[in-house]
Amino acid sequence: MKNQSLQSKVILKDNYLIVEFSEPYHTLSWAILNGGKAQTSEVVWHQVRDKDLGEDVNPYLFIKDRFSQYDNAVGLLTSANIKDYVDVCKSLDDYSARCIATVGLSNALRTGDPPGTVKSVGTINILVQLSMPLSEQAFIEAMSIATEARTLAILESRTPSIQTSLPATGTGTDCIVIAAPVSQTVNHYAGKHTAIGSLIGSVVYEAIYSGAQIWRAKGESEYNKNKISD
């Protein structure tokens, strides 16, 4: 099934970044709020400060409270400045993919770093909106491509792990959301040899690499300032 249309609206409201779809989408993510397989009409980021999520805070209860007006959304948390979100959309062979992402790297880690408590909620949050309905296995393949593209972008941005100073591959609290239209007719493939897989890799890489440059240009201290009133 081919569909060139990617209808969605981006809204900045107080300390929320809201992406509203024109119709419900199937999503796959590991978001705390409505993660796993879900169906939603919006994906919402909430900007917080590091002190909002201390060791004694239950992340699920915290996000349920902060997302009371968006309880059907896929919910994401970040301390990155949501005004610096990156939006990349591309089309190929009648297919389209859009990546909307926020990038904060104060929690940059390398895969395999020792476990530990989260000292900063600077993170990478990615939404990939697709024009193509996907089967369950294609959703998983799309997630794999998006993850690989994020990792490549962070490696090429030369961001060090805060624990080991070796090249980071992401942060300790990244989240990726894949969104595809609801349809009875689905596509079963989303790998590198497909148009949609190529688009996913391209838009995610470009968005995350660009976001990393924005974060670096402003400096980590920018993201630790209290921009939100108590």
C-alpha positions as CSV (number, residue, x, y, z in Angstrom):
1,M,0.0,0.0,0.0
2,K,1.3,3.4,-1.0
3,N,0.4,6.7,0.7
4,Q,2.2,10.0,0.1
5,S,0.3,11.9,2.8
6,L,1.9,12.5,6.2
7,Q,-0.6,14.7,7.9
8,S,0.5,15.8,11.3
9,K,0.8,19.1,13.3
10,V,3.5,20.2,15.7
11,I,2.5,22.3,18.6
12,L,4.6,23.9,21.4
13,K,2.5,24.6,24.4
14,D,4.1,25.6,27.7
15,N,6.6,22.8,28.5
16,Y,5.0,20.3,26.1
17,L,5.8,19.4,22.5
18,I,2.8,17.8,20.9
19,V,2.6,16.0,17.5
20,E,-1.0,15.6,16.5
21,F,-1.8,13.1,13.7
22,S,-4.8,13.7,11.5
23,E,-6.0,10.2,12.3
24,P,-5.1,7.4,14.7
25,Y,-1.8,5.6,14.0
26,H,-0.4,2.3,15.2
27,T,2.8,2.9,17.3
28,L,5.6,0.8,18.7
29,S,7.9,2.2,21.4
30,W,9.3,1.6,24.9
31,A,7.8,4.8,26.2
32,I,6.7,4.8,29.8
33,L,3.3,6.1,28.9
34,N,1.4,3.9,26.3
35,G,4.5,2.1,25.2
36,G,4.7,-1.2,23.5
37,K,2.1,-1.6,20.7
38,A,-0.5,1.1,20.9
39,Q,-2.9,3.2,18.8
40,T,-2.9,7.0,19.3
41,S,-3.5,10.3,17.6
42,E,-0.6,12.1,19.3
43,V,2.9,11.8,20.6
44,V,3.8,14.3,23.4
45,W,7.1,15.4,24.9
46,H,7.2,16.9,28.4
47,Q,10.3,19.0,29.2
48,V,11.5,18.5,32.8
49,R,14.5,19.5,34.9
50,D,16.9,17.0,36.4
51,K,15.7,17.7,39.9
52,D,12.1,16.8,38.9
53,L,13.2,13.1,38.6
54,G,15.2,12.4,41.7
55,E,16.0,8.8,42.9
56,D,12.8,8.8,45.1
57,V,10.5,9.6,42.1
58,N,8.5,6.9,40.5
59,P,8.8,7.7,36.7
60,Y,5.5,6.1,35.9
61,L,3.5,7.9,38.6
62,F,5.3,11.2,37.6
63,I,4.5,10.9,34.0
64,K,0.9,9.9,34.7
65,D,0.5,13.1,36.7
66,R,2.2,15.4,34.2
67,F,0.3,13.8,31.3
68,S,-3.2,13.9,32.8
69,Q,-4.5,15.9,29.9
70,Y,-2.7,13.7,27.4
71,D,-3.4,10.3,28.9
72,N,-4.1,8.6,25.5
73,A,-0.8,9.9,24.0
74,V,2.5,8.2,23.8
75,G,4.4,10.2,26.4
76,L,8.1,11.1,26.4
77,L,10.2,13.0,29.0
78,T,13.3,15.1,28.3
79,S,15.4,17.9,29.8
80,A,16.5,19.1,26.3
81,N,14.9,22.3,25.2
82,I,11.8,21.2,23.3
83,K,12.0,24.5,21.2
84,D,15.1,23.0,19.6
85,Y,13.3,20.0,18.1
86,V,14.4,18.9,14.7
87,D,11.9,18.0,12.0
88,V,13.1,16.1,8.8
89,C,10.7,14.8,6.2
90,K,11.6,13.0,2.9
91,S,9.9,11.0,0.2
92,L,11.0,8.3,-2.2
93,D,9.0,6.1,-4.7
94,D,5.6,7.4,-3.4
95,Y,6.6,6.7,0.2
96,S,7.3,9.3,2.9
97,A,9.0,9.3,6.3
98,R,9.2,12.1,8.9
99,C,11.4,12.2,11.9
100,I,10.7,14.7,14.8
101,A,13.4,14.5,17.5
102,T,14.7,16.3,20.5
103,V,18.4,15.7,21.4
104,G,20.1,16.2,24.7
105,L,23.4,14.5,25.4
106,S,24.2,15.2,29.0
107,N,23.4,11.5,29.7
108,A,25.5,10.2,26.8
109,L,26.6,6.6,27.2
110,R,28.2,3.8,25.2
111,T,26.5,0.5,24.9
112,G,27.9,-1.8,27.5
113,D,28.9,0.9,30.0
114,P,28.4,-0.1,33.6
115,P,24.9,0.4,35.0
116,G,24.2,3.2,37.4
117,T,21.7,5.8,38.5
118,V,20.5,8.5,36.1
119,K,22.1,11.8,37.1
120,S,20.7,13.7,34.1
121,V,17.6,13.3,31.9
122,G,19.2,14.8,28.9
123,T,18.1,12.3,26.3
124,I,17.3,11.5,22.7
125,N,13.6,11.1,21.9
126,I,12.6,10.2,18.3
127,L,9.3,9.9,16.6
128,V,9.3,8.3,13.1
129,Q,6.0,8.8,11.3
130,L,5.6,6.7,8.1
131,S,3.1,6.8,5.2
132,M,3.2,3.0,4.9
133,P,1.1,0.7,7.1
134,L,3.4,-2.0,8.6
135,S,3.0,-5.5,9.8
136,E,4.3,-6.4,13.3
137,Q,7.6,-7.8,11.9
138,A,8.0,-4.7,9.7
139,F,7.5,-2.5,12.8
140,I,10.4,-4.3,14.5
141,E,12.6,-4.0,11.4
142,A,11.7,-0.2,11.2
143,M,12.7,0.1,14.8
144,S,16.0,-1.6,14.1
145,I,16.8,0.8,11.2
146,A,15.9,3.9,13.3
147,T,18.1,2.7,16.2
148,E,21.0,2.0,13.9
149,A,20.6,5.5,12.3
150,R,20.6,7.1,15.7
151,T,23.7,5.3,16.8
152,L,25.5,6.2,13.6
153,A,24.6,9.9,14.0
154,I,25.9,9.9,17.6
155,L,29.1,8.1,16.7
156,E,29.8,10.6,13.9
157,S,29.0,13.5,16.2
158,R,32.0,12.4,18.3
159,T,30.1,12.6,21.6
160,P,31.9,10.9,24.5
161,S,30.3,8.6,27.1
162,I,30.0,10.5,30.4
163,Q,31.2,7.3,32.2
164,T,34.2,6.1,30.1
165,S,34.9,9.0,27.6
166,L,34.8,6.4,24.8
167,P,32.5,7.2,21.8
168,A,28.9,7.2,22.9
169,T,26.2,5.3,21.0
170,G,23.2,7.1,22.5
171,T,22.1,8.1,26.0
172,G,21.0,6.1,28.9
173,T,17.3,7.1,28.5
174,D,16.7,7.3,24.7
175,C,13.3,6.4,23.4
176,I,12.1,5.7,19.8
177,V,8.5,5.7,18.6
178,I,7.6,4.3,15.2
179,A,4.2,5.4,13.9
180,A,2.4,3.9,10.9
181,P,-1.2,4.3,9.5
182,V,-3.9,1.9,10.6
183,S,-4.9,-0.3,7.7
184,Q,-6.0,-3.8,6.9
185,T,-3.4,-3.9,4.1
186,V,0.2,-3.8,5.5
187,N,3.7,-4.0,4.2
188,H,5.8,-6.8,5.6
189,Y,9.3,-5.4,4.9
190,A,11.1,-2.2,6.1
191,G,14.8,-3.1,5.7
192,K,17.7,-1.3,4.1
193,H,16.8,-2.6,0.7
194,T,13.3,-1.1,0.7
195,A,12.3,2.5,0.0
196,I,10.7,3.0,3.4
197,G,13.8,1.5,5.2
198,S,16.1,3.9,3.3
199,L,13.9,6.8,4.3
200,I,13.8,5.8,7.9
201,G,17.6,5.6,8.0
202,S,18.0,8.9,6.2
203,V,15.5,11.1,8.2
204,V,16.6,9.7,11.6
205,Y,20.3,10.1,10.9
206,E,19.9,13.7,9.6
207,A,17.6,14.7,12.5
208,I,19.9,13.3,15.3
209,Y,23.1,14.5,13.8
210,S,21.6,18.0,13.4
211,G,20.2,17.8,16.9
212,A,23.6,16.9,18.3
213,Q,25.2,19.9,16.6
214,I,22.5,22.2,18.1
215,W,23.1,20.8,21.5
216,R,26.8,21.1,21.3
217,A,26.6,24.7,19.9
218,K,24.5,25.8,22.8
219,G,26.5,24.0,25.4
220,E,25.3,21.5,28.0
221,S,24.8,24.3,30.6
222,E,21.9,25.6,28.5
223,Y,19.9,22.5,29.2
224,N,20.5,22.6,32.9
225,K,19.0,26.0,33.4
226,N,15.6,26.4,35.0
227,K,13.5,27.6,32.1
228,I,10.2,26.4,33.5
229,S,8.7,28.2,36.5
230,D,7.9,26.2,39.6
